[in-house]
Each structure stands twice: as structure tokens, then as C-alpha cells.
Amino acid sequence: MAVWTLAVLFAVLQVTSGDIGSPAMVCTPTTPRVAFTLTRSTNLGGVSSTADLTVTFDHVLTDVGGSFTDVTNPSVFNCQHPGVYQFSFSALSLTDRSAFVKLMKNRQLQLAMWAGQSSFHGSGSNTAVLELEQGDRVWLAIGRPDLYAIHSNSNRYVSFTGVLLYST
């Protein structure tokens, strides 16, 4: 073996077994774990209001980190751990209306998806990576619910997912 290979091997053995007379180094994750997927199983929208309509969800598929523990009809992700997050969402339009869903952060539009109206359902999705501070809020909204609506049923065509990529 080369001398540098032996040096690396010796260093790894020291880290994993510890020096004689000293405790072994223990690596523990210090980064919080946050990951969720929310789904909806009923239609939403097609109401007389022109103000954005927050999308609520009736099923928590995954909730690593407990962001939605004890929350009935979850809708808004409240950031407890600052970091860089990835959010994705998907929705299905009704057959007689288009779907227009916006990803919102602290009342500011981040991006949107649109699925067109036809004699069939249209689907759309989008993904964003956002840097969040503690207290930031992220949610989905139907823009102009008097014009737009989303369709879902027991197949849960509407979903919202968030994952903490790394802490800042």
C-alpha cells in the first residue's frame, strides 16, 4: 500500500475507534428533518369570490418533523427550521373549468401552474426551491376561484409536498 493510503486508513480508524484512553467520536445528525405531503380528495373553487382561495387538504400522507401534527384541514406550512426547501404541487382541473394554482410565500406569489379547460380533465404541476426563515409561511392558493377550480376524489389528484434540503 502507498504511504498516503495507510495514513488515510489510520485516520479513519482513529475517528471510528477513538484514541486509546479517549472516547470514540460519535456522529449524530444535527439537522432537523422536515418532509411532508398533503393531499385533497374533493373539488375546490368555482365560488363567487375573486380573492385567492387557500387550498386546504384532508389527508396528511407524510409528516416527518411534525409540521402538521394535530392540524385539522392543514393548508399552510409554517417554517420552524430556517433553510432551503423544495416544494412541489400538482392539481387536476374540472372538465368545465381551468385550474390556476399558485405557490405563495408570505402573501407573495412564487410561481403558478395552469391546467386548461376542455371536455377532459387537465393536469399541471410545478416545483420551486425556496430559502425560508423561521416564521415564513408557504401555501397553495387558487387564483380567481370565481373562474378557476380544482378537481379531486378518492384518487387524491391534488397534492402539496415540501422537503428541507439543508439548514441555513
MDTraj code that builds the backbone (N, CA, C; nanometers):
import mdtraj as md
import numpy as np

residues = "MET ALA VAL TRP THR LEU ALA VAL LEU PHE ALA VAL LEU GLN VAL THR SER GLY ASP ILE GLY SER PRO ALA MET VAL CYS THR PRO THR THR PRO ARG VAL ALA PHE THR LEU THR ARG SER THR ASN LEU GLY GLY VAL SER SER THR ALA ASP LEU THR VAL THR PHE ASP HIS VAL LEU THR ASP VAL GLY GLY SER PHE THR ASP VAL THR ASN PRO SER VAL PHE ASN CYS GLN HIS PRO GLY VAL TYR GLN PHE SER PHE SER ALA LEU SER LEU THR ASP ARG SER ALA PHE VAL LYS LEU MET LYS ASN ARG GLN LEU GLN LEU ALA MET TRP ALA GLY GLN SER SER PHE HIS GLY SER GLY SER ASN THR ALA VAL LEU GLU LEU GLU GLN GLY ASP ARG VAL TRP LEU ALA ILE GLY ARG PRO ASP LEU TYR ALA ILE HIS SER ASN SER ASN ARG TYR VAL SER PHE THR GLY VAL LEU LEU TYR SER THR".split()
xyz = np.array([
    [0.0827, -0.1181, 0.0000],
    [0.0000, 0.0000, 0.0000],
    [0.0867, 0.1238, 0.0000],
    [0.0340, 0.2273, -0.0628],
    [0.1052, 0.3543, -0.0638],
    [0.1013, 0.4153, 0.0756],
    [0.1981, 0.4996, 0.1038],
    [0.2073, 0.5624, 0.2350],
    [0.0837, 0.6474, 0.2640],
    [0.0341, 0.7222, 0.1650],
    [-0.0826, 0.8078, 0.1883],
    [-0.2072, 0.7250, 0.2153],
    [-0.2189, 0.6053, 0.1533],
    [-0.3333, 0.5178, 0.1785],
    [-0.3314, 0.4705, 0.3227],
    [-0.2130, 0.4348, 0.3725],
    [-0.2014, 0.3930, 0.5123],
    [-0.2357, 0.5076, 0.6069],
    [-0.1958, 0.6306, 0.5718],
    [-0.2258, 0.7460, 0.6566],
    [-0.3767, 0.7699, 0.6633],
    [-0.4462, 0.7603, 0.5497],
    [-0.5908, 0.7788, 0.5475],
    [-0.6588, 0.6690, 0.6276],
    [-0.6150, 0.5438, 0.6085],
    [-0.6720, 0.4311, 0.6815],
    [-0.6524, 0.4489, 0.8314],
    [-0.5343, 0.4927, 0.8736],
    [-0.5079, 0.5165, 1.0147],
    [-0.5992, 0.6258, 1.0700],
    [-0.6196, 0.7344, 0.9931],
    [-0.7060, 0.8436, 1.0378],
    [-0.8501, 0.7957, 1.0525],
    [-0.8986, 0.7146, 0.9593],
    [-1.0345, 0.6612, 0.9677],
    [-1.0484, 0.5719, 1.0906],
    [-0.9486, 0.4878, 1.1162],
    [-0.9544, 0.4019, 1.2337],
    [-0.9565, 0.4834, 1.3620],
    [-0.8830, 0.5945, 1.3667],
    [-0.8840, 0.6783, 1.4853],
    [-1.0219, 0.7402, 1.5072],
    [-1.0859, 0.7870, 1.4012],
    [-1.2173, 0.8500, 1.4135],
    [-1.3217, 0.7476, 1.4541],
    [-1.3134, 0.6254, 1.3968],
    [-1.4164, 0.5265, 1.4252],
    [-1.3931, 0.4537, 1.5565],
    [-1.2705, 0.4385, 1.5981],
    [-1.2478, 0.3631, 1.7211],
    [-1.2012, 0.4509, 1.8363],
    [-1.1606, 0.5733, 1.8089],
    [-1.1143, 0.6630, 1.9138],
    [-0.9702, 0.6338, 1.9506],
    [-0.9035, 0.7332, 2.0044],
    [-0.7673, 0.7134, 2.0528],
    [-0.7725, 0.6311, 2.1806],
    [-0.6633, 0.5631, 2.2092],
    [-0.6566, 0.4852, 2.3323],
    [-0.6729, 0.5807, 2.4498],
    [-0.7649, 0.5497, 2.5368],
    [-0.7887, 0.6328, 2.6533],
    [-0.8885, 0.7460, 2.6299],
    [-0.9379, 0.7627, 2.5058],
    [-1.0385, 0.8678, 2.4812],
    [-1.1611, 0.8052, 2.4164],
    [-1.2777, 0.8644, 2.4377],
    [-1.3987, 0.8063, 2.3795],
    [-1.3985, 0.8185, 2.2274],
    [-1.4701, 0.7281, 2.1619],
    [-1.4828, 0.7316, 2.0160],
    [-1.5656, 0.8530, 1.9753],
    [-1.5343, 0.9085, 1.8586],
    [-1.6153, 1.0173, 1.8046],
    [-1.7486, 0.9601, 1.7591],
    [-1.8548, 1.0267, 1.7947],
    [-1.9873, 0.9823, 1.7544],
    [-2.0483, 1.0901, 1.6666],
    [-2.0887, 1.0537, 1.5475],
    [-2.1530, 1.1479, 1.4568],
    [-2.3035, 1.1353, 1.4718],
    [-2.3681, 1.2467, 1.5084],
    [-2.5137, 1.2473, 1.5194],
    [-2.5677, 1.3576, 1.4301],
    [-2.6787, 1.3340, 1.3660],
    [-2.7339, 1.4387, 1.2804],
    [-2.7860, 1.5545, 1.3650],
    [-2.7466, 1.6755, 1.3279],
    [-2.7949, 1.7933, 1.3986],
    [-2.8960, 1.8693, 1.3142],
    [-2.9092, 1.8331, 1.1891],
    [-3.0036, 1.8990, 1.1007],
    [-3.1433, 1.8445, 1.1248],
    [-3.2392, 1.9333, 1.1480],
    [-3.3765, 1.8847, 1.1642],
    [-3.4244, 1.8202, 1.0350],
    [-3.5169, 1.7305, 1.0475],
    [-3.5739, 1.6628, 0.9312],
    [-3.7162, 1.7110, 0.9127],
    [-3.7437, 1.7634, 0.7941],
    [-3.8763, 1.8143, 0.7619],
    [-3.9131, 1.7636, 0.6229],
    [-4.0244, 1.6945, 0.6132],
    [-4.0763, 1.6472, 0.4842],
    [-4.2252, 1.6206, 0.5012],
    [-4.3044, 1.6678, 0.4060],
    [-4.4486, 1.6441, 0.4165],
    [-4.5091, 1.6295, 0.2776],
    [-4.6188, 1.5562, 0.2721],
    [-4.7062, 1.5529, 0.1551],
    [-4.8489, 1.5565, 0.2052],
    [-4.9236, 1.6553, 0.1557],
    [-5.0648, 1.6721, 0.1864],
    [-5.1439, 1.6427, 0.0605],
    [-5.2618, 1.5830, 0.0747],
    [-5.3460, 1.5556, -0.0417],
    [-5.4891, 1.6012, -0.0141],
    [-5.5619, 1.6191, -0.1223],
    [-5.7024, 1.6616, -0.1148],
    [-5.7852, 1.5628, -0.1945],
    [-5.9050, 1.5317, -0.1450],
    [-5.9882, 1.4317, -0.2125],
    [-6.1242, 1.4855, -0.2572],
    [-6.1403, 1.6185, -0.2587],
    [-6.2663, 1.6773, -0.3061],
    [-6.2359, 1.7986, -0.3940],
    [-6.3346, 1.8423, -0.4714],
    [-6.3216, 1.9599, -0.5564],
    [-6.3109, 2.0856, -0.4707],
    [-6.2531, 2.1905, -0.5303],
    [-6.2427, 2.3192, -0.4618],
    [-6.2401, 2.4289, -0.5664],
    [-6.3098, 2.5381, -0.5396],
    [-6.3128, 2.6518, -0.6308],
    [-6.4504, 2.6659, -0.6909],
    [-6.4584, 2.7479, -0.7967],
    [-6.5868, 2.7705, -0.8600],
    [-6.6829, 2.8447, -0.7690],
    [-6.6288, 2.9346, -0.6859],
    [-6.7122, 3.0130, -0.5947],
    [-6.7175, 3.1578, -0.6433],
    [-6.8018, 3.2393, -0.5856],
    [-6.8245, 3.3741, -0.6377],
    [-6.7170, 3.4764, -0.5999],
    [-6.6168, 3.4403, -0.5265],
    [-6.5140, 3.5342, -0.4828],
    [-6.4029, 3.5498, -0.5874],
    [-6.3484, 3.6723, -0.5963],
    [-6.2325, 3.6945, -0.6829],
    [-6.1022, 3.6900, -0.6036],
    [-6.1101, 3.6871, -0.4706],
    [-5.9907, 3.6804, -0.3859],
    [-5.9341, 3.5391, -0.3878],
    [-5.8012, 3.5281, -0.3761],
    [-5.7377, 3.3964, -0.3717],
    [-5.8051, 3.3080, -0.2678],
    [-5.8161, 3.1802, -0.3003],
    [-5.8754, 3.0814, -0.2101],
    [-5.7655, 2.9846, -0.1671],
    [-5.7344, 2.9816, -0.0380],
    [-5.6315, 2.8911, 0.0132],
    [-5.6775, 2.7467, -0.0027],
    [-5.5891, 2.6638, -0.0554],
    [-5.6206, 2.5215, -0.0731],
    [-5.6000, 2.4521, 0.0613],
    [-5.7041, 2.3853, 0.1079],
    [-5.6936, 2.3042, 0.2295],
    [-5.6845, 2.1577, 0.1883],
    [-5.6298, 2.0774, 0.2762],
    [-5.6078, 1.9363, 0.2473],
    [-5.6759, 1.8511, 0.3531],
    [-5.7215, 1.7326, 0.3126],
    [-5.7926, 1.6465, 0.4069],
    [-5.7156, 1.5197, 0.4424],
    [-5.5927, 1.5072, 0.3908],
    [-5.5141, 1.3884, 0.4239],
    [-5.3665, 1.4267, 0.4318],
    [-5.3022, 1.3848, 0.5412],
    [-5.1581, 1.4024, 0.5572],
    [-5.0941, 1.2681, 0.5249],
    [-5.0302, 1.2598, 0.4101],
    [-4.9676, 1.1352, 0.3664],
    [-4.8363, 1.1122, 0.4407],
    [-4.7574, 1.2194, 0.4542],
    [-4.6287, 1.2132, 0.5228],
    [-4.6116, 1.3408, 0.6038],
    [-4.5582, 1.3289, 0.7253],
    [-4.5333, 1.4468, 0.8084],
    [-4.4104, 1.4239, 0.8950],
    [-4.2954, 1.4118, 0.8318],
    [-4.1699, 1.3961, 0.9050],
    [-4.1366, 1.5310, 0.9684],
    [-4.1183, 1.5341, 1.0955],
    [-4.0891, 1.6573, 1.1668],
    [-4.2100, 1.7193, 1.2354],
    [-4.3293, 1.6667, 1.2087],
    [-4.4490, 1.7098, 1.2800],
    [-4.5018, 1.8477, 1.2463],
    [-4.4819, 1.8950, 1.1252],
    [-4.5316, 2.0279, 1.0870],
    [-4.6839, 2.0381, 1.0917],
    [-4.7539, 1.9244, 1.0757],
    [-4.8998, 1.9273, 1.0702],
    [-4.9647, 1.8404, 1.1779],
    [-4.8901, 1.8127, 1.2856],
    [-4.9439, 1.7352, 1.3967],
    [-5.0619, 1.8090, 1.4585],
    [-5.1708, 1.7384, 1.4789],
    [-5.2918, 1.7930, 1.5410],
    [-5.3536, 1.9100, 1.4637],
    [-5.3315, 1.9163, 1.3324],
    [-5.3907, 2.0213, 1.2498],
    [-5.5036, 1.9600, 1.1682],
    [-5.6242, 2.0143, 1.1835],
    [-5.7387, 1.9700, 1.1050],
    [-5.7414, 2.0515, 0.9759],
    [-5.7593, 1.9857, 0.8628],
    [-5.7593, 2.0522, 0.7323],
    [-5.6349, 2.1400, 0.7136],
    [-5.5163, 2.0792, 0.7139],
    [-5.3936, 2.1585, 0.7005],
    [-5.3899, 2.2325, 0.5669],
    [-5.3271, 2.3491, 0.5688],
    [-5.3168, 2.4264, 0.4460],
    [-5.1864, 2.5035, 0.4375],
    [-5.1360, 2.5541, 0.5476],
    [-5.0198, 2.6422, 0.5463],
    [-4.9027, 2.5754, 0.6170],
    [-4.7854, 2.5738, 0.5490],
    [-4.6629, 2.5258, 0.6117],
    [-4.5989, 2.6436, 0.6834],
    [-4.5773, 2.6296, 0.8146],
    [-4.5109, 2.7315, 0.8960],
    [-4.3680, 2.6855, 0.9218],
    [-4.2706, 2.7609, 0.8727],
    [-4.1304, 2.7213, 0.8843],
    [-4.0812, 2.7372, 1.0283],
    [-4.0366, 2.6276, 1.0857],
    [-3.9774, 2.6286, 1.2193],
    [-3.8248, 2.6196, 1.2133],
    [-3.7719, 2.5700, 1.1010],
    [-3.6283, 2.5481, 1.0847],
    [-3.5805, 2.6212, 0.9598],
    [-3.5052, 2.7306, 0.9758],
    [-3.4557, 2.8039, 0.8590],
    [-3.3737, 2.7130, 0.7688],
    [-3.3901, 2.7313, 0.6388],
    [-3.3137, 2.6511, 0.5456],
    [-3.3645, 2.6651, 0.4043],
    [-3.3126, 2.5792, 0.3191],
    [-3.3525, 2.5742, 0.1792],
    [-3.4467, 2.4558, 0.1631],
    [-3.5655, 2.4824, 0.1126],
    [-3.6715, 2.3834, 0.0987],
    [-3.7083, 2.3658, -0.0481],
    [-3.7514, 2.2472, -0.0820],
    [-3.8097, 2.2227, -0.2136],
    [-3.9584, 2.1965, -0.1948],
    [-4.0401, 2.2663, -0.2724],
    [-4.1854, 2.2486, -0.2704],
    [-4.2309, 2.2071, -0.4095],
    [-4.3231, 2.1146, -0.4132],
    [-4.3848, 2.0762, -0.5401],
    [-4.5335, 2.0560, -0.5164],
    [-4.6107, 2.0735, -0.6227],
    [-4.7544, 2.0571, -0.6119],
    [-4.8104, 2.0156, -0.7466],
    [-4.9264, 1.9539, -0.7405],
    [-4.9949, 1.9138, -0.8635],
    [-5.1442, 1.9281, -0.8415],
    [-5.2158, 1.9474, -0.9528],
    [-5.3608, 1.9625, -0.9448],
    [-5.4235, 1.9195, -1.0765],
    [-5.5505, 1.8919, -1.0699],
    [-5.6292, 1.8493, -1.1845],
    [-5.7440, 1.9480, -1.2012],
    [-5.7727, 1.9881, -1.3245],
    [-5.8828, 2.0811, -1.3483],
    [-6.0148, 2.0057, -1.3583],
    [-6.1227, 2.0774, -1.3371],
    [-6.2554, 2.0230, -1.3660],
    [-6.2708, 2.0165, -1.5182],
    [-6.3695, 1.9441, -1.5656],
    [-6.3890, 1.9353, -1.7102],
    [-6.4478, 2.0642, -1.7671],
    [-6.5111, 2.1482, -1.6848],
    [-6.5713, 2.2712, -1.7354],
    [-6.5010, 2.3981, -1.6875],
    [-6.3873, 2.3841, -1.6184],
    [-6.3101, 2.4988, -1.5698],
    [-6.1617, 2.4672, -1.5752],
    [-6.0812, 2.5689, -1.5955],
    [-5.9365, 2.5539, -1.5853],
    [-5.8960, 2.5569, -1.4388],
    [-5.7776, 2.5073, -1.4125],
    [-5.7198, 2.5151, -1.2782],
    [-5.6046, 2.6153, -1.2816],
    [-5.6009, 2.7031, -1.1841],
    [-5.4929, 2.8016, -1.1706],
    [-5.4512, 2.8010, -1.0245],
    [-5.3374, 2.7370, -0.9949],
    [-5.2912, 2.7199, -0.8571],
    [-5.1582, 2.7915, -0.8413],
    [-5.1477, 2.8695, -0.7319],
    [-5.0289, 2.9497, -0.7065],
    [-4.9570, 2.9003, -0.5808],
    [-4.8261, 2.8989, -0.5853],
    [-4.7444, 2.8729, -0.4671],
    [-4.7130, 3.0087, -0.4050],
    [-4.7545, 3.0254, -0.2798],
    [-4.7405, 3.1532, -0.2104],
    [-4.6402, 3.1410, -0.0956],
    [-4.5642, 3.2473, -0.0755],
    [-4.4738, 3.2574, 0.0406],
    [-4.4978, 3.3945, 0.1022],
    [-4.5466, 3.3958, 0.2252],
    [-4.5710, 3.5221, 0.2957],
    [-4.6519, 3.6202, 0.2108],
    [-4.7581, 3.5717, 0.1500],
    [-4.8510, 3.6515, 0.0678],
    [-4.7928, 3.6965, -0.0656],
    [-4.6772, 3.6425, -0.1030],
    [-4.6148, 3.6791, -0.2303],
    [-4.6157, 3.5583, -0.3235],
    [-4.6601, 3.5799, -0.4474],
    [-4.6591, 3.4737, -0.5476],
    [-4.5156, 3.4320, -0.5766],
    [-4.4904, 3.3006, -0.5727],
    [-4.3590, 3.2477, -0.6087],
    [-4.3613, 3.1933, -0.7514],
    [-4.4603, 3.1113, -0.7811],
    [-4.4831, 3.0586, -0.9156],
    [-4.6211, 2.9962, -0.9191],
    [-4.6652, 2.9550, -1.0382],
    [-4.8008, 2.9018, -1.0506],
    [-4.8045, 2.7884, -1.1520],
    [-4.9190, 2.7232, -1.1589],
    [-4.9446, 2.6228, -1.2618],
    [-5.0852, 2.6436, -1.3132],
    [-5.1026, 2.6140, -1.4393],
    [-5.2324, 2.6284, -1.5035],
    [-5.2605, 2.5018, -1.5821],
    [-5.3818, 2.4511, -1.5701],
    [-5.4264, 2.3343, -1.6476],
    [-5.5537, 2.3759, -1.7196],
    [-5.5543, 2.3608, -1.8500],
    [-5.6611, 2.4142, -1.9334],
    [-5.7939, 2.3427, -1.9253],
    [-5.8946, 2.4175, -1.9666],
    [-6.0327, 2.3688, -1.9707],
    [-6.0571, 2.2984, -2.1034],
    [-6.1207, 2.1844, -2.0956],
    [-6.1588, 2.1113, -2.2163],
    [-6.2705, 2.0159, -2.1775],
    [-6.3022, 1.9251, -2.2659],
    [-6.4039, 1.8258, -2.2308],
    [-6.3440, 1.7154, -2.1430],
    [-6.2133, 1.7228, -2.1179],
    [-6.1445, 1.6287, -2.0307],
    [-6.0756, 1.7066, -1.9193],
    [-6.0326, 1.6369, -1.8177],
    [-5.9559, 1.6999, -1.7102],
    [-5.8164, 1.7330, -1.7626],
    [-5.7626, 1.8442, -1.7176],
    [-5.6239, 1.8788, -1.7465],
    [-5.5447, 1.8748, -1.6176],
    [-5.4170, 1.8420, -1.6263],
    [-5.3360, 1.8380, -1.5042],
    [-5.2134, 1.9254, -1.5215],
    [-5.1615, 1.9688, -1.4083],
    [-5.0411, 2.0502, -1.4088],
    [-4.9672, 2.0342, -1.2778],
    [-4.8409, 2.0738, -1.2804],
    [-4.7594, 2.0681, -1.1587],
    [-4.6479, 2.1716, -1.1703],
    [-4.5826, 2.1972, -1.0589],
    [-4.4688, 2.2883, -1.0591],
    [-4.3844, 2.2605, -0.9356],
    [-4.2600, 2.3073, -0.9380],
    [-4.1654, 2.2850, -0.8289],
    [-4.0825, 2.4106, -0.8093],
    [-4.0515, 2.4426, -0.6848],
    [-3.9662, 2.5576, -0.6534],
    [-3.8739, 2.5219, -0.5375],
    [-3.7564, 2.5814, -0.5375],
    [-3.6648, 2.5740, -0.4244],
    [-3.6635, 2.7135, -0.3629],
    [-3.6991, 2.7213, -0.2346],
    [-3.7110, 2.8494, -0.1644],
    [-3.6252, 2.8495, -0.0387],
    [-3.5633, 2.9630, -0.0120],
    [-3.4918, 2.9788, 0.1140],
    [-3.5886, 3.0409, 0.2138],
    [-3.6068, 2.9745, 0.3272],
    [-3.7037, 3.0186, 0.4279],
    [-3.6346, 3.0548, 0.5585],
    [-3.6914, 3.1542, 0.6244],
    [-3.6511, 3.1913, 0.7592],
    [-3.7573, 3.1386, 0.8549],
    [-3.7225, 3.1264, 0.9824],
    [-3.8206, 3.0834, 1.0810],
    [-3.9385, 3.1795, 1.0792],
    [-4.0596, 3.1251, 1.0761],
    [-4.1803, 3.2057, 1.0737],
    [-4.2366, 3.2287, 0.9344],
    [-4.1590, 3.2002, 0.8293],
    [-4.2125, 3.2123, 0.6931],
    [-4.3260, 3.1131, 0.6751],
    [-4.4231, 3.1498, 0.5902],
    [-4.5387, 3.0649, 0.5646],
    [-4.5479, 3.0376, 0.4148],
    [-4.5768, 2.9112, 0.3800],
    [-4.5874, 2.8700, 0.2398],
    [-4.7171, 2.7917, 0.2229],
    [-4.7934, 2.8219, 0.1157],
    [-4.9199, 2.7530, 0.0919],
    [-4.9571, 2.7599, -0.0552],
    [-5.0631, 2.6902, -0.0906],
    [-5.1194, 2.6939, -0.2254],
    [-5.2488, 2.7742, -0.2235],
    [-5.2751, 2.8439, -0.3325],
    [-5.3996, 2.9202, -0.3444],
    [-5.4530, 2.9057, -0.4860],
    [-5.5838, 2.9011, -0.4973],
    [-5.6488, 2.9073, -0.6278],
    [-5.6686, 3.0548, -0.6589],
    [-5.6100, 3.0997, -0.7696],
    [-5.6297, 3.2374, -0.8124],
    [-5.7658, 3.2510, -0.8789],
    [-5.8364, 3.3585, -0.8485],
    [-5.9687, 3.3845, -0.9058],
    [-6.0592, 3.2615, -0.8998],
    [-6.0984, 3.2189, -0.7796],
    [-6.1826, 3.0992, -0.7671],
    [-6.3208, 3.1147, -0.8301],
    [-6.3555, 3.2355, -0.8732],
    [-6.4790, 3.2513, -0.9489],
    [-6.4624, 3.1991, -1.0915],
    [-6.3373, 3.1933, -1.1394],
    [-6.3085, 3.1448, -1.2751],
    [-6.2440, 3.0062, -1.2772],
    [-6.1678, 2.9746, -1.1727],
    [-6.0867, 2.8526, -1.1718],
    [-6.1277, 2.7590, -1.0587],
    [-6.0999, 2.6294, -1.0779],
    [-6.1317, 2.5285, -0.9756],
    [-6.0407, 2.4081, -0.9950],
    [-6.0290, 2.3284, -0.8897],
    [-5.9517, 2.2043, -0.8983],
    [-6.0434, 2.0865, -0.8693],
    [-6.0102, 1.9741, -0.9314],
    [-6.0901, 1.8524, -0.9157],
    [-6.0078, 1.7477, -0.8421],
    [-6.0733, 1.6773, -0.7512],
    [-6.0106, 1.5615, -0.6889],
    [-6.1198, 1.4697, -0.6356],
    [-6.0782, 1.3492, -0.6033],
    [-6.1679, 1.2498, -0.5447],
    [-6.0821, 1.1549, -0.4621],
    [-6.1276, 1.0343, -0.4404],
    [-6.0518, 0.9404, -0.3564],
    [-5.9144, 0.9058, -0.4148],
    [-5.8899, 0.9407, -0.5410],
    [-5.7573, 0.9183, -0.6012],
    [-5.6565, 1.0273, -0.5625],
    [-5.7018, 1.1330, -0.4973],
    [-5.6158, 1.2393, -0.4447],
    [-5.5284, 1.3029, -0.5537],
    [-5.5917, 1.3631, -0.6516],
    [-5.5197, 1.4250, -0.7628],
    [-5.4495, 1.5551, -0.7247],
    [-5.4857, 1.6119, -0.6126],
    [-5.4270, 1.7380, -0.5673],
    [-5.3291, 1.7074, -0.4538],
    [-5.2039, 1.7539, -0.4687],
    [-5.1044, 1.7274, -0.3642],
    [-5.0108, 1.8469, -0.3481],
    [-4.9514, 1.8537, -0.2292],
    [-4.8570, 1.9593, -0.1931],
    [-4.7479, 1.8940, -0.1101],
    [-4.6224, 1.9068, -0.1545],
    [-4.5091, 1.8410, -0.0890],
    [-4.4008, 1.9436, -0.0576],
    [-4.3395, 1.9293, 0.0583],
    [-4.2266, 2.0132, 0.0962],
    [-4.1196, 1.9310, 0.1647],
    [-3.9925, 1.9636, 0.1365],
    [-3.8792, 1.8914, 0.1945],
    [-3.7694, 1.9908, 0.2292],
    [-3.7166, 1.9808, 0.3497],
    [-3.6000, 2.0602, 0.3879],
    [-3.4768, 1.9982, 0.3231],
    [-3.4108, 2.0722, 0.2342],
    [-3.2903, 2.0209, 0.1694],
    [-3.1682, 2.0361, 0.2597],
    [-3.1535, 2.1557, 0.3195],
    [-3.0474, 2.1762, 0.4183],
    [-3.0780, 2.3010, 0.5005],
    [-3.0290, 2.3011, 0.6225],
    [-3.0484, 2.4138, 0.7136],
    [-2.9526, 2.5265, 0.6798],
    [-2.9944, 2.6490, 0.7144],
    [-2.9048, 2.7648, 0.6943],
    [-2.8791, 2.8336, 0.8262],
])
top = md.Topology()
chain = top.add_chain()
for i, resn in enumerate(residues, 1):
    res = top.add_residue(resn, chain, resSeq=i)
    for name in ("N", "CA", "C"):
        top.add_atom(name, md.element.get_by_symbol(name[0]), res)
traj = md.Trajectory(xyz[None], top)
